[in-house]
């Protein structure tokens, strides 16, 4: 599931919201405490990785014709690269490069609403609109899963510049690998407020197990088909058009 809004609000009050950036040693300490608190989770971690590799590998093989068709469609839709790459925060805030099919015109991030998008955003191509509505632009992230940078299920990966806006409690969402789909995505997605999505992420980190991941994967199917929670709750188009 894609974040058309990025779990942080960077604006005029950004400097007031900057918080401590934890060191690598601090993250190791927090992770050790987390694993001690959830002692029974270690076997689930092994099973989670095996499930990730198995489903991602099978998915890539089965979807090869679909991936090829989408790649051609993106190439023909507008000038620019087929794959959109961007630095995101992974487990313990380690950055990685996320892969997505490009859905917007080249250089879109420097125009209009910037990192945010909204229903009817003119920067989104015709093909891109279809890919976004059915989350097909996320399929290249199966390769991120195989590379060990993401999981099938986990909090969605954030932009690097979002990190300083998080409180110590909210940083818990980085204790697991980010996912292609998420608990918050099947609980309303972007129709929830920013605070609600973060709370759902934190709940997932503190309660997840392999069975919950399977439930989320199955619940993702109807969410995708019904295009639930694709856009942010507050329609940004009104804000952009008022400028």
FIKOLZA-174740 format. One record per residue (C-alpha): residue number from 0; residue in one letter; y, x, z. Coordinates in steps of 0.001 Angstrom, whole numbers, plus 500000, padded with zeros to 6 digits. Layout:
BEGIN
<mardren->NUM, gudo->A, c2->Y, c1->X, c3->Z>
...
//
This chain:
BEGIN
<mardren->0, gudo->X, c2->500000, c1->500000, c3->500000>
<mardren->1, gudo->X, c2->503353, c1->501398, c3->499021>
<mardren->2, gudo->X, c2->506417, c1->501530, c3->501140>
<mardren->3, gudo->X, c2->509248, c1->500309, c3->498994>
<mardren->4, gudo->X, c2->511259, c1->500949, c3->502171>
<mardren->5, gudo->X, c2->510453, c1->504119, c3->504064>
<mardren->6, gudo->X, c2->510110, c1->503508, c3->507825>
<mardren->7, gudo->X, c2->513434, c1->505096, c3->508594>
<mardren->8, gudo->X, c2->517027, c1->504082, c3->508262>
<mardren->9, gudo->X, c2->519155, c1->506997, c3->507110>
<mardren->10, gudo->X, c2->522806, c1->506075, c3->507016>
<mardren->11, gudo->X, c2->526120, c1->506456, c3->508817>
<mardren->12, gudo->X, c2->524461, c1->506631, c3->512262>
<mardren->13, gudo->X, c2->521834, c1->509198, c3->511248>
<mardren->14, gudo->X, c2->523269, c1->512029, c3->513381>
<mardren->15, gudo->X, c2->523283, c1->509779, c3->516451>
<mardren->16, gudo->X, c2->519593, c1->509001, c3->515937>
<mardren->17, gudo->X, c2->518353, c1->512590, c3->515516>
<mardren->18, gudo->X, c2->515674, c1->513430, c3->518079>
<mardren->19, gudo->X, c2->513620, c1->516474, c3->519059>
<mardren->20, gudo->X, c2->511312, c1->517962, c3->516414>
<mardren->21, gudo->X, c2->508075, c1->518970, c3->518099>
<mardren->22, gudo->X, c2->506673, c1->522447, c3->517606>
<mardren->23, gudo->X, c2->503157, c1->523080, c3->516301>
<mardren->24, gudo->X, c2->502067, c1->523968, c3->519835>
<mardren->25, gudo->X, c2->503490, c1->520700, c3->521179>
<mardren->26, gudo->X, c2->501569, c1->518730, c3->518539>
<mardren->27, gudo->X, c2->498345, c1->520535, c3->519464>
<mardren->28, gudo->X, c2->498863, c1->519591, c3->523103>
<mardren->29, gudo->X, c2->499555, c1->515962, c3->522221>
<mardren->30, gudo->X, c2->496498, c1->515820, c3->519939>
<mardren->31, gudo->X, c2->494220, c1->517271, c3->522640>
<mardren->32, gudo->X, c2->495512, c1->514683, c3->525116>
<mardren->33, gudo->X, c2->494906, c1->511930, c3->522552>
<mardren->34, gudo->X, c2->491312, c1->513024, c3->521921>
<mardren->35, gudo->X, c2->490620, c1->513252, c3->525659>
<mardren->36, gudo->X, c2->492012, c1->509764, c3->526117>
<mardren->37, gudo->X, c2->489787, c1->508460, c3->523321>
<mardren->38, gudo->X, c2->486618, c1->510484, c3->523940>
<mardren->39, gudo->X, c2->484341, c1->508155, c3->521964>
<mardren->40, gudo->X, c2->486437, c1->508526, c3->518832>
<mardren->41, gudo->X, c2->485037, c1->511894, c3->517736>
<mardren->42, gudo->X, c2->481953, c1->510440, c3->516028>
<mardren->43, gudo->X, c2->484201, c1->507871, c3->514359>
<mardren->44, gudo->X, c2->486343, c1->510697, c3->512989>
<mardren->45, gudo->X, c2->483295, c1->512220, c3->511292>
<mardren->46, gudo->X, c2->482227, c1->508850, c3->509894>
<mardren->47, gudo->X, c2->485778, c1->508162, c3->508744>
<mardren->48, gudo->X, c2->485883, c1->511354, c3->506685>
<mardren->49, gudo->X, c2->482467, c1->510693, c3->505162>
<mardren->50, gudo->X, c2->483569, c1->507180, c3->504246>
<mardren->51, gudo->X, c2->486819, c1->508505, c3->502759>
<mardren->52, gudo->X, c2->485057, c1->511032, c3->500522>
<mardren->53, gudo->X, c2->482340, c1->508596, c3->499441>
<mardren->54, gudo->X, c2->484641, c1->505698, c3->498535>
<mardren->55, gudo->X, c2->487371, c1->507871, c3->497002>
<mardren->56, gudo->X, c2->484850, c1->509731, c3->494806>
<mardren->57, gudo->X, c2->483134, c1->506538, c3->493699>
<mardren->58, gudo->X, c2->486462, c1->504829, c3->493150>
<mardren->59, gudo->X, c2->487764, c1->507587, c3->490883>
<mardren->60, gudo->X, c2->484600, c1->507548, c3->488763>
<mardren->61, gudo->X, c2->484524, c1->503752, c3->488407>
<mardren->62, gudo->X, c2->488261, c1->503443, c3->487813>
<mardren->63, gudo->X, c2->488595, c1->506274, c3->485277>
<mardren->64, gudo->X, c2->489166, c1->503845, c3->482356>
<mardren->65, gudo->X, c2->491749, c1->501937, c3->484405>
<mardren->66, gudo->X, c2->493507, c1->505149, c3->485435>
<mardren->67, gudo->X, c2->493631, c1->506272, c3->481801>
<mardren->68, gudo->X, c2->495023, c1->502910, c3->480654>
<mardren->69, gudo->X, c2->497703, c1->502943, c3->483343>
<mardren->70, gudo->X, c2->498634, c1->506534, c3->482475>
<mardren->71, gudo->X, c2->499151, c1->505609, c3->478809>
<mardren->72, gudo->X, c2->501152, c1->502512, c3->479780>
<mardren->73, gudo->X, c2->503441, c1->504508, c3->482081>
<mardren->74, gudo->X, c2->503984, c1->507128, c3->479369>
<mardren->75, gudo->X, c2->504970, c1->504449, c3->476844>
<mardren->76, gudo->X, c2->507114, c1->502433, c3->479265>
<mardren->77, gudo->X, c2->509943, c1->504952, c3->479635>
<mardren->78, gudo->X, c2->510693, c1->508688, c3->479392>
<mardren->79, gudo->X, c2->509460, c1->510760, c3->482319>
<mardren->80, gudo->X, c2->506301, c1->512034, c3->483960>
<mardren->81, gudo->X, c2->503237, c1->509850, c3->484424>
<mardren->82, gudo->X, c2->502672, c1->510918, c3->488020>
<mardren->83, gudo->X, c2->505399, c1->510680, c3->490643>
<mardren->84, gudo->X, c2->505147, c1->513429, c3->493260>
<mardren->85, gudo->X, c2->506988, c1->513496, c3->496547>
<mardren->86, gudo->X, c2->506829, c1->515350, c3->499853>
<mardren->87, gudo->X, c2->505541, c1->513163, c3->502686>
<mardren->88, gudo->X, c2->504565, c1->513706, c3->506300>
<mardren->89, gudo->X, c2->500849, c1->513963, c3->507001>
<mardren->90, gudo->X, c2->498812, c1->514302, c3->510173>
<mardren->91, gudo->X, c2->500758, c1->516036, c3->512962>
<mardren->92, gudo->X, c2->503804, c1->515862, c3->510611>
<mardren->93, gudo->X, c2->502436, c1->518526, c3->508242>
<mardren->94, gudo->X, c2->504035, c1->517908, c3->504823>
<mardren->95, gudo->X, c2->501995, c1->517297, c3->501684>
<mardren->96, gudo->X, c2->502663, c1->516124, c3->498134>
<mardren->97, gudo->X, c2->501736, c1->512490, c3->497565>
<mardren->98, gudo->X, c2->500654, c1->511239, c3->494116>
<mardren->99, gudo->X, c2->501626, c1->507892, c3->492595>
<mardren->100, gudo->X, c2->501966, c1->506447, c3->489137>
<mardren->101, gudo->X, c2->505669, c1->506459, c3->488241>
<mardren->102, gudo->X, c2->507059, c1->502929, c3->488362>
<mardren->103, gudo->X, c2->510789, c1->503581, c3->487994>
<mardren->104, gudo->X, c2->513064, c1->505179, c3->485447>
<mardren->105, gudo->X, c2->513409, c1->508935, c3->485644>
<mardren->106, gudo->X, c2->515913, c1->509975, c3->488340>
<mardren->107, gudo->X, c2->515913, c1->506508, c3->489925>
<mardren->108, gudo->X, c2->516212, c1->507881, c3->493461>
<mardren->109, gudo->X, c2->519763, c1->509055, c3->492644>
<mardren->110, gudo->X, c2->520846, c1->505596, c3->491508>
<mardren->111, gudo->X, c2->521301, c1->502151, c3->492997>
<mardren->112, gudo->X, c2->519617, c1->501656, c3->496378>
<mardren->113, gudo->X, c2->518301, c1->505235, c3->496514>
<mardren->114, gudo->X, c2->514956, c1->505457, c3->498316>
<mardren->115, gudo->X, c2->514775, c1->501695, c3->498837>
<mardren->116, gudo->X, c2->513783, c1->499106, c3->496250>
<mardren->117, gudo->X, c2->514065, c1->495348, c3->496156>
<mardren->118, gudo->X, c2->512781, c1->492404, c3->494161>
<mardren->119, gudo->X, c2->514377, c1->492554, c3->490730>
<mardren->120, gudo->X, c2->515487, c1->496195, c3->491089>
<mardren->121, gudo->X, c2->516627, c1->497132, c3->487548>
<mardren->122, gudo->X, c2->515401, c1->500708, c3->488013>
<mardren->123, gudo->X, c2->511782, c1->499522, c3->488061>
<mardren->124, gudo->X, c2->510210, c1->499481, c3->484592>
<mardren->125, gudo->X, c2->508357, c1->496444, c3->483252>
<mardren->126, gudo->X, c2->505033, c1->498252, c3->483626>
<mardren->127, gudo->X, c2->506119, c1->499582, c3->487002>
<mardren->128, gudo->X, c2->506838, c1->496096, c3->488297>
<mardren->129, gudo->X, c2->503278, c1->495021, c3->487544>
<mardren->130, gudo->X, c2->501833, c1->498187, c3->489100>
<mardren->131, gudo->X, c2->503870, c1->497718, c3->492253>
<mardren->132, gudo->X, c2->503054, c1->494050, c3->492713>
<mardren->133, gudo->X, c2->499328, c1->494796, c3->492659>
<mardren->134, gudo->X, c2->499661, c1->498237, c3->494307>
<mardren->135, gudo->X, c2->498039, c1->499935, c3->491326>
<mardren->136, gudo->X, c2->500642, c1->502705, c3->491513>
<mardren->137, gudo->X, c2->498846, c1->503880, c3->494657>
<mardren->138, gudo->X, c2->495537, c1->504676, c3->492926>
<mardren->139, gudo->X, c2->496280, c1->508411, c3->492395>
<mardren->140, gudo->X, c2->496288, c1->508739, c3->496186>
<mardren->141, gudo->X, c2->492499, c1->508686, c3->495973>
<mardren->142, gudo->X, c2->492922, c1->512344, c3->494995>
<mardren->143, gudo->X, c2->495050, c1->512906, c3->498122>
<mardren->144, gudo->X, c2->492115, c1->511506, c3->500104>
<mardren->145, gudo->X, c2->489662, c1->513916, c3->498482>
<mardren->146, gudo->X, c2->492041, c1->516798, c3->499189>
<mardren->147, gudo->X, c2->491925, c1->515914, c3->502896>
<mardren->148, gudo->X, c2->495631, c1->515021, c3->503045>
<mardren->149, gudo->X, c2->495175, c1->511285, c3->503476>
<mardren->150, gudo->X, c2->492599, c1->508729, c3->504566>
<mardren->151, gudo->X, c2->491737, c1->505377, c3->503027>
<mardren->152, gudo->X, c2->493164, c1->503718, c3->506153>
<mardren->153, gudo->X, c2->496002, c1->504912, c3->508344>
<mardren->154, gudo->X, c2->499756, c1->504575, c3->508835>
<mardren->155, gudo->X, c2->501577, c1->504920, c3->505530>
<mardren->156, gudo->X, c2->502971, c1->508452, c3->504904>
<mardren->157, gudo->X, c2->506680, c1->508824, c3->505568>
<mardren->158, gudo->X, c2->509422, c1->510745, c3->503871>
<mardren->159, gudo->X, c2->510049, c1->514142, c3->505467>
<mardren->160, gudo->X, c2->513644, c1->513254, c3->506363>
<mardren->161, gudo->X, c2->512432, c1->510321, c3->508473>
<mardren->162, gudo->X, c2->510892, c1->512517, c3->511168>
<mardren->163, gudo->X, c2->514023, c1->513155, c3->513287>
<mardren->164, gudo->X, c2->514584, c1->509402, c3->513718>
<mardren->165, gudo->X, c2->511364, c1->508866, c3->515704>
<mardren->166, gudo->X, c2->511074, c1->508612, c3->519476>
<mardren->167, gudo->X, c2->508293, c1->510422, c3->521329>
<mardren->168, gudo->X, c2->506323, c1->507176, c3->521563>
<mardren->169, gudo->X, c2->506742, c1->506448, c3->517851>
<mardren->170, gudo->X, c2->505505, c1->509931, c3->516945>
<mardren->171, gudo->X, c2->502014, c1->508750, c3->517931>
<mardren->172, gudo->X, c2->501618, c1->507396, c3->514387>
<mardren->173, gudo->X, c2->501243, c1->511017, c3->513222>
<mardren->174, gudo->X, c2->498123, c1->511639, c3->515333>
<mardren->175, gudo->X, c2->495910, c1->510399, c3->512487>
<mardren->176, gudo->X, c2->495916, c1->510974, c3->508746>
<mardren->177, gudo->X, c2->498169, c1->508646, c3->506748>
<mardren->178, gudo->X, c2->496382, c1->506027, c3->504679>
<mardren->179, gudo->X, c2->496442, c1->504286, c3->501318>
<mardren->180, gudo->X, c2->496261, c1->500998, c3->503196>
<mardren->181, gudo->X, c2->497224, c1->500295, c3->506792>
<mardren->182, gudo->X, c2->496816, c1->497892, c3->509693>
<mardren->183, gudo->X, c2->500436, c1->496820, c3->509330>
<mardren->184, gudo->X, c2->499884, c1->496254, c3->505592>
<mardren->185, gudo->X, c2->497266, c1->493565, c3->506265>
<mardren->186, gudo->X, c2->499406, c1->492082, c3->509056>
<mardren->187, gudo->X, c2->502373, c1->491166, c3->506877>
<mardren->188, gudo->X, c2->503427, c1->494486, c3->505374>
<mardren->189, gudo->X, c2->507080, c1->494694, c3->504395>
<mardren->190, gudo->X, c2->507645, c1->491063, c3->505371>
<mardren->191, gudo->X, c2->507699, c1->492445, c3->508938>
<mardren->192, gudo->X, c2->510691, c1->494211, c3->510387>
<mardren->193, gudo->X, c2->510807, c1->497998, c3->510655>
<mardren->194, gudo->X, c2->510190, c1->497834, c3->514403>
<mardren->195, gudo->X, c2->507207, c1->495505, c3->513972>
<mardren->196, gudo->X, c2->505617, c1->497820, c3->511417>
<mardren->197, gudo->X, c2->506001, c1->500821, c3->513696>
<mardren->198, gudo->X, c2->504499, c1->498883, c3->516625>
<mardren->199, gudo->X, c2->501522, c1->497926, c3->514457>
<mardren->200, gudo->X, c2->501058, c1->501578, c3->513444>
<mardren->201, gudo->X, c2->501048, c1->502691, c3->517070>
<mardren->202, gudo->X, c2->498568, c1->499957, c3->517983>
<mardren->203, gudo->X, c2->496267, c1->501142, c3->515194>
<mardren->204, gudo->X, c2->496377, c1->504781, c3->516334>
<mardren->205, gudo->X, c2->495431, c1->503787, c3->519874>
<mardren->206, gudo->X, c2->492722, c1->501273, c3->518947>
<mardren->207, gudo->X, c2->491177, c1->502296, c3->515633>
<mardren->208, gudo->X, c2->487492, c1->502862, c3->515025>
<mardren->209, gudo->X, c2->485315, c1->502901, c3->511925>
<mardren->210, gudo->X, c2->484668, c1->499149, c3->512158>
<mardren->211, gudo->X, c2->488383, c1->498363, c3->512257>
<mardren->212, gudo->X, c2->488864, c1->500554, c3->509167>
<mardren->213, gudo->X, c2->486209, c1->498533, c3->507323>
<mardren->214, gudo->X, c2->487910, c1->495290, c3->508350>
<mardren->215, gudo->X, c2->491250, c1->496603, c3->507057>
<mardren->216, gudo->X, c2->489704, c1->497684, c3->503751>
<mardren->217, gudo->X, c2->488210, c1->494241, c3->503181>
<mardren->218, gudo->X, c2->491403, c1->492464, c3->504252>
<mardren->219, gudo->X, c2->493396, c1->494619, c3->501834>
<mardren->220, gudo->X, c2->491730, c1->492919, c3->498848>
<mardren->221, gudo->X, c2->493316, c1->489455, c3->499325>
<mardren->222, gudo->X, c2->496609, c1->491083, c3->500340>
<mardren->223, gudo->X, c2->496709, c1->492915, c3->497007>
<mardren->224, gudo->X, c2->495678, c1->489874, c3->494969>
<mardren->225, gudo->X, c2->498299, c1->487626, c3->496595>
<mardren->226, gudo->X, c2->501020, c1->490316, c3->496446>
<mardren->227, gudo->X, c2->501698, c1->489808, c3->500151>
<mardren->228, gudo->X, c2->504366, c1->491949, c3->501815>
<mardren->229, gudo->X, c2->505446, c1->493805, c3->498662>
<mardren->230, gudo->X, c2->509167, c1->493770, c3->499410>
<mardren->231, gudo->X, c2->511258, c1->494342, c3->502511>
<mardren->232, gudo->X, c2->512130, c1->491357, c3->504677>
<mardren->233, gudo->X, c2->515863, c1->491744, c3->504134>
<mardren->234, gudo->X, c2->516478, c1->491587, c3->500389>
<mardren->235, gudo->X, c2->518322, c1->494782, c3->499545>
<mardren->236, gudo->X, c2->519537, c1->493334, c3->496263>
<mardren->237, gudo->X, c2->522225, c1->491439, c3->498142>
<mardren->238, gudo->X, c2->523473, c1->494645, c3->499756>
<mardren->239, gudo->X, c2->523448, c1->496591, c3->496495>
<mardren->240, gudo->X, c2->525183, c1->493850, c3->494529>
<mardren->241, gudo->X, c2->527876, c1->493522, c3->497194>
<mardren->242, gudo->X, c2->528918, c1->497157, c3->496833>
//
